[in-house]
Amino acid sequence: MKTTDLTKLNAAGAATVVDSLQQLLADFQVFYTNLRGYHWNIKGKDFFVLHSQYEKLYNDAAEKVDEIAERILMLDGVPAHNFSEYLKTSKVEESGYVTSGDEGLKDVLSTYSYFIESERAIVKLAQEIDDEVTVALMSDYIKEQEKLVWMLVAYYSK
């Protein structure tokens, strides 16, 4: 028995959504690791603000990883679960050793810009098969991320 049979979602369309969610899952996993590095290695005048902010961001990314993986399962997919696969798939690149607040923030903003674009594309795919749950999930992410981008730009522009 398949979940999509019971939820009446088009299986072929769901598979396309799953492929996009697999990409997003890999991207978030690499981003999570980048954020951990920024959190651990930040130095300088912005340490107190950014150290705690990076922790909030990586906790949020970890939650999204779980939500995305669960959505893949609900659409009869199997989420990738090893880092070698994430690195092959992810369009978010590993950041390396970063201690500069400005460099870390620049990467975070660039990554969120990419996420928003990707999530909008997933919304369109999900709308085509009447997958309201994926649409709602991605819409929530976009809403949250747009506000975060606005706040980080305001901070970065100090």
Buried (B, 14 or more C-beta within 10 A) or exposed (E): EEBBEEEEBBEEBBBBBBEBBBBBBBBBBBBBBBBBBBBEBBEEEBEEEBBEBBBEBBEBBBEBBEBBBEBBEBBBBEBBEEEEBBBEBBEBEEBEEBBBBEEBBBBBBEBBEBBBEBBEBBBEBBEEBEBEEBBEBBBEBBEEBEEBBEEBEEBBEE
